[in-house]
Amino acid sequence: MQADGPRACRFGRRWYLNNESWHPSVPPFGEMKCILCWCVSGETHCQRQECPPSACASPAARDNPCCAKCR
């Protein structure tokens, strides 16, 4: 039996439409801004944001809290 269209994904207690993306929420930590998940035909895929390597000894925080930059 074949589905009529792309399937949605369930992540935790929520459902996401095909091709929808979101930042997962993981209790007790809350929303994980450095991780992006997306729904592809009923399957959830997640990936941590990739950051370029830091070229300094003591990197500082930047506008993007997932990656550090040199001062």
Secondary structure, DSSP 8 states (H G I E B T S, - for coil): ---SS---EEETTEEE-TT-EE--EETTTEE-TTEEEEEETTEEEEEE-------SSS-EE-SSTTSEE--
